[in-house]
Structure formats: C-alpha cells, structure tokens
Amino acid sequence: MAADRRIVIENCSIATVDAHDTEYPNGYVVLAGNRIESLGAGRAPEGLENVDRRIDATGHLVTPGLVNTHHHYYQWITRGLATDHNLFNWLVALYPTWARIDEQMVYAAAQGSLAMMARGGVTTAMDHHYVFPAGSGDLSGAIIRAARETGVRFTLARGSMDRSEKDGGLPPDFAVESLDGALAATEATVKEHHDSSFDAMTQVAVAPCSPFSVSTELLRQGAELARSLGVRLHTHGSETVEEEQFCKELFGMGPTDYFESTGWLGEDVWMAHCVHMNDSDIAAFARTKTGVAHCPSSNARLAAGIARVPDMLAAGVPVGLGVDGTASNESGELHTELRNALLINRLGAHREAALNARQALRLGTYGGAQVLGRAAQTGSLEAGKLADLVLWKLDTLAHASIADPVTALVFGAAAPVTASFVNGRQIVEHGRLLHVDEDAIARSTREQAQRLARIAAQG
C-alpha cells in the first residue's frame, strides 16, 4: 500500500503491549502505507484523506502480530514420529531421515510451517535450518521464497553442524558440513539475503546448531563472523539434563559457561529452550542481555522440563516464544503457545504467580521482537512502528462470555483470526491465507512427507 493510502480499523478493543501496557476498551488504529499512523480511544480522527478501507472491528481484539523466535520448518514433513522419545533419542531416531531432505522437500515443508503460523496470527517468523546434505540444492533460498510468498516478516537463522558421530556428536557422518564449508555458506547467505533496513522483510542470523552437534571452533568462528557482518546469533542452549552432562564431560563446564567461553553471550544472541538454568546462568544472561526463545510445548513433548521463565523475566532476560520444530510440536502454531506458556509455568515453583495473561501476550509479541532485535520496528502497537497487527474475533461461542479480551485470547480456545496485516498488507482474512493456496500446500506437504519416508526406508 502506498505511503499516503490509509486503512482505518475502528470499534475494537486494543492491547498495544507498549511500555505501559496501554489498552483501549473501544478504540481505533490508522495504518498509512506500511506504518501505524495513529491509534487511540474512541473513533478515528475526522477528515482523514486517502482512506482506501474502513474496517468495523466490533467484537474484536487488536494486538501486535505474534513473533515466533524458534522453529525448524523442514520438520513439517516428519511430524508424528518418535513420539515417546527424549531429546537425544529423538534426534538419533530422526537424523538419518532428515539427512535425506532436498530443496523440493524443504520448500514444501516451509510452506506448511509458515501457512500454519500465519493463519494463526504470526506476522514475524523465523526458521533455524541446520541440515544441509551435500547436493540437496538451495535450501536457504527455498525457505526464504516460501516466506516471501506467504507474506510474513522473516528471519532465517542459517544453521550448521560439523560434529558428527565420529567426533562424538549425534548427527550421522553424512549429515554434517565441514567447518570451512559451513562458515563460507553462512557468510554467502548473509550477503545475499540479509536486509538491515527498518522495514526489512528478510534478515539472516548466524546459527550453529547446538553444543553436541557443533565444534568449538565453529561456535567461536561463527560468533566472529556474525559480528563482522553485523547480524545476530542463534543456537540451542541448556535444553536437557543430558546436554548439561555432555558439556561437562566434553568441555569441563556447563552450557552457559561454555557459551561464554566461545563468545556466545551478548545482546546480539538468543538461544532456544534454556530449560536447565541455575541462578548463575540466569544472572549471566541478564548481565549480557542474551535472549531466550521459550518453547513450552516442545519442552513438554520431549520431556525436557519447565524453563524458569518467571525468574528470567524478573532478572531482566529478554524472553520470546517459539513453536520449535513441528516434529516436536505437531500443531505448528504459536497462538496456542501463549496459553501453554502460562499454564506450564504455573506448574513450576511460582505456581499461580508465575505468569498472567498480559505477560504471556507480551512474550508472544514484544518479547519476541526484542529477542530478534526488532523491537524498535514491531512487537507493539505504537505510532511510527510497522503495520504488523492481528484482529482476533472474540464475540463467538468460544469467547463471548469472557469479559476481558486479553484473558479471552490467552486463557480461552484458539481465537479465530479475522484479519492479519504485515507491513500494511493483509495476509489473512477470516482464517484463510490470501496469497497462497492452503489446500495445494496440504497436498504438497503430504506428497513430500511420503517421498522422504520412501527415500529414508531405502537407506
């Protein structure tokens, strides 16, 4: 939409998730081009020019779009496997299959993952892709193409692995890259695809996979590469007790101390999971402003444990929400993670005081934008920020008797998305994607899942 063209949204409840948690029981939002021009209580200002569309949002809550901070799209075509495994056994069971993916499979899987998130309110997505079999094609390009077609704002965390079974790691030998090959390919991906502008639709992060699949040199040189290129860093950290034992046996220290020794703590870093963190670990993350992608459903699926999110937030650690790979969170949705984050954290030490509805919404919006380094542009509804927002329908049977709209969104059933806007462009209408064919994607993902299963079975 041209910068001087406007969309006016009126008669809605608004949760801005700004620094003051400003809310309007009945208000308006004006979009101009790809920015939020104004918002407030009551009706929109009179005399607005170049209004292309007015939306009567009666019965809706408007929030910032959801921000997903951790995912593995390729896993969409291996959902429902190894359902009763812990993390290490799950990885050992699935790596031989994952190591046979190719560009066609990855593109279809990315389409499926992105479609499921976008139709459920995600406006900023990311993918941590770290499996690059030799001769598999342009996997990074395929993922970025799928994100562009879906219409979401996107960060590709270009992953890598160079520690295979012969080196004491978990991936099979044929599933990893060399140190130099991984660094070179990562640098090339950043230079080709990363956009540092305010309204960038595609950004790239440097993302070696995990301590048990990556050499110390790849971690250290990966951090140096990211900082020389001015991009962010991402990896898995402190996900399971087995990982902690692995780090102590191999490196003589726990995961957080190991990451710090390789340059992997800092305000330009975010890590997935961070379940097994002691007080010292949390203090180190708070001191360095290292971010956390909290993945409650995946943590439960793999029996990893309950992350200390209330303690992280109290210490000042940036925390966002993540779907995680759909082979460990088969629903593939982020809006259900608002509810799961709240409920699962209440099973921990803080019980009913762990999280409330507004804290959960903040994790899924502003917290995620902060973790991805994009809090100045998105994650809250404020004049001048990018026009990334969602209209949730809360006047149906599922939610109509809950008086508070934020409570309805977080505690209630998954709310229908009437409209979702990214960069001022609508990508969802009445729960359906506008720019890609959901039914065609469903067929494609099923075909590619069956194809991968046949190839894996042949060894």
C-alpha positions in Angstrom: 0.0 0.0 0.0 1.3 3.4 -0.9 2.6 5.5 1.9 -0.2 8.1 1.6 -3.0 5.5 1.5 -4.8 4.6 4.7 -6.7 1.7 6.3 -8.9 2.6 9.3 -9.8 0.0 11.9 -12.5 1.0 14.4 -14.8 -0.2 17.2 -12.2 -2.7 18.6 -10.5 -3.5 21.9 -6.8 -2.8 21.6 -3.9 -4.2 23.6 -0.9 -2.2 22.5 1.7 -4.1 24.5 3.7 -0.8 24.7 6.0 0.0 27.6 2.9 1.0 29.7 0.7 -1.9 28.6 -1.8 0.7 27.3 -5.2 -0.7 26.4 -8.3 0.8 24.9 -11.6 -1.0 25.5 -13.0 0.7 22.4 -10.6 2.3 20.0 -9.2 2.7 16.5 -5.9 2.1 14.6 -5.0 4.0 11.4 -2.5 2.4 9.0 -0.7 4.6 6.5 1.4 2.6 4.0 3.4 0.1 6.0 3.3 2.1 9.2 0.9 2.6 12.1 0.0 6.3 11.8 -2.1 6.7 14.9 -4.2 4.8 17.4 -6.3 5.6 20.5 -9.6 5.6 22.3 -12.9 6.2 20.5 -13.3 6.8 16.8 -10.6 7.7 14.3 -9.9 11.3 13.6 -12.3 13.1 11.2 -11.1 14.3 7.8 -8.6 11.6 7.1 -7.6 11.6 3.4 -6.9 8.8 1.0 -8.8 6.2 3.1 -9.0 3.1 0.9 -10.8 0.9 3.5 -12.6 1.1 6.8 -12.9 -2.0 8.9 -15.7 -2.2 11.6 -13.9 -4.4 14.1 -16.8 -4.7 16.6 -16.2 -7.8 18.7 -12.5 -8.0 18.0 -9.3 -7.5 20.0 -6.4 -5.9 18.0 -2.9 -6.8 19.1 0.6 -6.7 17.7 1.2 -9.6 15.4 2.7 -12.7 17.1 6.5 -13.2 16.7 7.9 -16.7 16.5 11.5 -16.9 17.8 12.4 -20.5 17.2 11.4 -23.1 14.6 12.7 -25.8 12.2 10.4 -25.8 9.1 11.8 -28.9 7.4 10.4 -31.0 10.3 6.9 -30.4 9.0 7.3 -33.5 6.8 8.4 -35.7 9.7 5.6 -34.9 12.1 4.2 -37.7 14.3 7.4 -39.7 14.5 9.4 -40.8 17.6 6.5 -39.5 19.8 7.7 -41.2 23.0 11.4 -40.2 23.0 13.5 -37.7 24.9 15.6 -35.2 23.0 18.8 -37.2 22.4 16.9 -40.4 21.5 14.5 -38.4 19.3 17.5 -36.9 17.4 19.2 -40.2 16.9 15.9 -41.6 15.6 15.2 -38.8 13.1 18.6 -37.6 11.9 19.0 -40.4 9.4 15.7 -39.3 7.8 16.4 -35.6 8.0 19.8 -36.1 6.3 17.9 -37.0 3.1 16.0 -33.8 2.6 16.3 -31.8 -0.6 15.2 -28.4 -1.9 11.8 -29.6 -3.0 11.0 -31.1 0.4 12.3 -28.1 2.3 10.3 -25.7 0.2 7.0 -27.7 0.8 7.8 -28.0 4.5 8.5 -24.3 4.8 5.2 -23.6 3.1 3.3 -25.8 5.5 5.0 -24.4 8.6 4.6 -20.8 7.5 1.0 -21.2 6.5 0.0 -22.8 9.8 1.7 -19.9 11.8 0.4 -17.1 9.6 -3.2 -18.2 9.7 -2.9 -18.2 13.5 -1.7 -14.7 13.9 2.1 -14.8 13.3 3.4 -11.8 11.4 7.1 -12.2 12.2 8.6 -15.7 11.8 12.0 -17.3 11.9 13.5 -20.6 10.9 16.6 -22.3 12.3 17.7 -24.5 9.4 20.9 -26.5 10.1 20.7 -29.7 7.9 22.4 -29.2 4.6 23.0 -32.6 2.9 25.5 -32.5 0.0 23.8 -31.9 -3.3 20.4 -31.0 -1.8 20.0 -27.7 -3.6 19.5 -24.2 -2.4 17.7 -24.8 0.9 18.1 -21.3 2.3 16.7 -19.8 -0.9 13.7 -22.2 -0.8 12.8 -21.2 2.7 13.1 -17.5 2.0 11.0 -17.9 -1.1 8.2 -19.6 0.9 8.3 -16.8 3.5 8.1 -14.1 0.8 5.1 -15.8 -0.9 3.3 -16.2 2.4 3.8 -12.5 3.2 5.4 -12.7 6.7 8.3 -10.8 8.0 11.1 -13.3 8.3 14.5 -14.2 9.9 16.5 -17.1 8.6 18.9 -18.5 11.2 21.4 -20.2 8.8 22.4 -23.2 10.9 25.2 -25.6 10.6 26.6 -28.8 12.1 30.2 -30.1 11.9 30.4 -32.6 14.9 29.1 -36.0 13.7 29.1 -39.4 15.2 32.8 -40.0 14.5 33.6 -36.8 16.5 31.3 -37.8 19.5 28.2 -35.9 18.2 24.7 -37.1 17.4 24.3 -36.5 13.6 25.4 -39.2 11.2 28.6 -38.5 9.4 27.0 -37.8 6.1 24.6 -35.2 7.6 27.2 -32.5 8.5 29.3 -29.8 6.8 32.9 -29.1 7.2 34.0 -26.2 9.4 35.2 -24.1 6.4 32.2 -25.1 4.3 29.7 -24.1 6.9 31.3 -20.7 7.6 31.6 -19.9 3.9 28.0 -20.9 3.1 26.7 -18.9 6.1 28.6 -15.8 5.0 27.3 -16.2 1.4 23.7 -16.5 2.7 24.0 -13.3 4.8 25.5 -11.3 2.0 22.8 -12.5 -0.5 19.7 -12.2 1.7 20.1 -10.0 4.8 18.4 -6.7 4.8 19.2 -4.3 7.6 16.7 -1.6 6.8 13.9 -0.5 9.2 11.1 -2.3 7.3 13.2 -5.3 6.2 11.1 -8.4 5.3 14.1 -10.8 5.3 17.0 -10.9 7.7 19.6 -13.6 8.4 21.3 -14.8 11.6 24.4 -17.0 12.1 23.2 -20.1 13.9 25.4 -23.2 14.5 23.0 -25.9 15.8 24.0 -26.9 19.4 27.0 -27.8 21.6 26.5 -31.5 20.8 26.5 -31.1 17.0 29.0 -28.3 16.5 32.7 -28.0 17.2 34.1 -25.3 19.5 35.8 -23.7 16.5 32.5 -23.4 14.6 30.9 -21.7 17.5 33.8 -19.4 18.1 34.3 -18.5 14.4 30.6 -18.3 13.8 30.3 -15.6 16.5 33.2 -13.7 15.0 31.6 -14.0 11.5 28.2 -12.7 12.8 29.7 -9.7 14.4 31.9 -8.9 11.5 28.8 -8.9 9.3 26.6 -7.1 11.8 23.9 -9.8 12.2 22.5 -11.7 15.2 23.5 -15.1 16.6 21.2 -18.1 17.5 21.6 -21.6 18.8 20.1 -24.2 21.2 21.2 -24.0 24.8 20.5 -25.8 28.1 17.6 -27.8 26.7 18.0 -31.0 28.7 19.9 -32.6 31.6 21.7 -34.8 29.0 23.1 -31.7 27.3 24.4 -30.4 30.6 26.1 -33.7 31.2 27.5 -33.7 27.7 29.0 -30.3 28.1 30.6 -31.1 31.5 32.1 -34.3 30.2 33.4 -32.9 27.0 34.3 -29.3 28.0 34.6 -29.4 31.8 31.9 -26.8 32.3 28.1 -26.3 32.0 26.5 -25.0 28.8 26.3 -21.3 29.8 30.0 -21.1 30.9 30.9 -22.9 27.6 28.9 -20.5 25.5 30.5 -17.6 27.3 34.0 -19.0 26.6 33.2 -19.1 22.9 31.8 -15.6 22.6 28.2 -16.7 22.7 26.7 -14.4 25.3 25.6 -10.9 24.4 22.7 -8.7 23.4 23.0 -9.9 19.8 22.5 -13.5 20.8 19.3 -15.5 21.5 19.1 -19.2 22.5 16.3 -21.7 22.2 14.9 -23.5 25.3 17.2 -22.6 28.2 15.3 -25.1 30.4 18.1 -26.1 32.8 19.4 -22.8 34.0 20.7 -22.2 37.6 20.8 -18.8 39.3 24.3 -18.1 37.9 23.2 -18.9 34.4 20.2 -16.6 34.6 22.4 -13.8 36.0 24.9 -14.2 33.1 22.1 -14.0 30.6 20.7 -10.9 32.4 24.1 -9.2 32.6 24.8 -9.7 28.9 21.2 -9.3 27.7 21.3 -12.7 26.0 17.8 -13.6 24.8 15.7 -16.7 25.2 13.2 -18.4 22.9 10.8 -20.2 25.3 9.2 -23.3 23.6 6.8 -24.7 26.2 5.0 -27.3 24.0 8.2 -28.8 22.6 9.8 -28.8 26.0 6.8 -30.8 27.3 6.7 -33.1 24.2 10.3 -34.1 24.7 10.0 -34.2 28.5 12.8 -31.6 28.7 11.4 -29.8 31.8 10.0 -26.4 32.7 12.1 -23.4 31.9 12.4 -20.8 34.7 10.7 -18.0 32.7 9.4 -16.0 35.7 12.9 -15.9 37.1 14.4 -14.9 33.8 11.9 -12.1 33.4 12.5 -10.9 36.9 16.2 -10.8 36.3 15.7 -8.8 33.0 16.4 -11.5 30.5 14.7 -10.9 27.1 12.3 -13.8 26.5 10.1 -14.6 23.5 8.0 -17.6 22.4 8.9 -20.3 19.9 6.9 -23.0 18.2 10.0 -25.1 17.7 10.2 -27.8 15.0 7.0 -29.5 14.1 8.5 -32.9 14.8 8.4 -31.9 18.5 5.3 -29.6 18.3 3.0 -31.1 15.8 0.4 -28.3 15.9 2.9 -25.9 14.5 1.0 -22.9 15.9 2.3 -20.0 18.0 -1.0 -18.6 19.4 -1.5 -21.8 21.4 1.9 -21.2 23.0 0.5 -18.1 24.8 -1.8 -20.4 26.8 0.8 -23.2 27.1 3.5 -20.9 28.4 1.2 -19.6 31.1 -0.2 -23.0 32.2 3.1 -24.9 32.1 5.0 -22.2 34.0 2.3 -22.4 36.7 3.3 -26.0 37.3 6.7 -24.6 38.4 7.9 -23.1 41.7 6.0 -19.8 41.3 2.7 -21.6 40.8 -0.3 -19.2 40.2 2.0 -16.2 40.3 4.3 -17.5 37.5 2.7 -15.6 34.6 -0.5 -13.8 33.9 -2.4 -13.3 30.6 -0.7 -10.0 29.8 2.7 -11.3 30.4 2.0 -14.2 28.2 0.8 -11.9 25.4 4.0 -9.8 25.8 6.2 -12.9 25.5 4.5 -13.7 22.2 4.7 -10.1 20.8 7.1 -7.5 22.1 9.3 -10.1 23.8 9.8 -12.0 20.6 10.6 -8.8 18.7 13.1 -7.9 21.3 14.8 -11.3 21.0 15.0 -11.0 17.2 16.5 -7.5 17.5 13.4 -5.8 16.0 11.7 -4.2 19.0 12.2 -0.7 17.5 10.1 -1.7 14.5 7.5 -4.2 15.6 6.1 -6.2 18.6 3.9 -3.4 20.0 1.2 -1.1 18.5 2.7 2.4 18.5 2.6 5.3 16.0 5.6 5.1 13.7 6.0 1.3 14.1 5.5 -1.1 11.2 1.9 -2.1 10.5 2.1 -5.7 11.7 -1.1 -6.5 13.6 -3.9 -9.0 14.1 -7.7 -8.8 14.6 -8.8 -11.6 16.8 -12.6 -12.4 16.8 -13.8 -12.8 20.4 -17.6 -12.5 20.1 -18.3 -16.1 19.2 -19.4 -19.0 21.4 -15.7 -19.8 22.3 -15.0 -16.4 24.0 -18.1 -14.2 24.2 -18.8 -14.8 27.9 -15.2 -13.8 29.0 -15.4 -10.1 29.8 -11.7 -9.3 29.5 -10.4 -9.7 25.9 -6.8 -10.4 26.7 -7.9 -13.1 29.2 -10.1 -14.5 26.5 -7.3 -14.6 24.0 -4.8 -16.3 26.3 -6.9 -18.5 28.5 -9.6 -19.4 26.0 -9.6 -21.6 23.0 -7.5 -20.6 20.0 -9.2 -17.4 18.7 -10.2 -17.0 15.0 -8.1 -14.5 13.1 -10.4 -12.2 11.1 -7.5 -10.2 9.6 -3.7 -10.2 9.8 -1.6 -7.4 8.4 2.2 -7.5 7.7 3.9 -4.3 6.6 0.4 -2.8 5.9 -0.6 -5.7 3.6 -3.3 -8.1 4.6 -2.2 -11.7 4.5 -5.2 -13.4 6.3 -8.9 -12.9 6.0 -11.4 -14.9 8.1 -8.8 -17.5 9.0 -7.7 -18.1 5.4 -4.4 -17.1 3.8 -4.8 -14.6 1.0 -1.6 -15.1 -1.1 -1.0 -18.8 -1.1 -3.3 -21.9 -1.6 -3.6 -23.7 1.7 -5.2 -26.8 0.0 -2.4 -27.1 -2.5 0.2 -26.7 0.3 -1.5 -29.5 2.2 -1.3 -31.8 -0.8 2.3 -30.9 -1.5 3.5 -31.4 2.1 1.8 -34.8 2.2 3.5 -35.9 -1.0 6.9 -34.7 0.1 6.5 -36.4 3.5 5.7 -39.7 1.7 8.6 -39.2 -0.7 11.0 -38.6 2.2 9.7 -41.7 4.0 10.3 -43.8 0.9 13.9 -42.5 0.4 14.7 -42.9 4.1 13.4 -46.5 4.1 15.7 -47.3 1.2 18.7 -46.2 3.3 
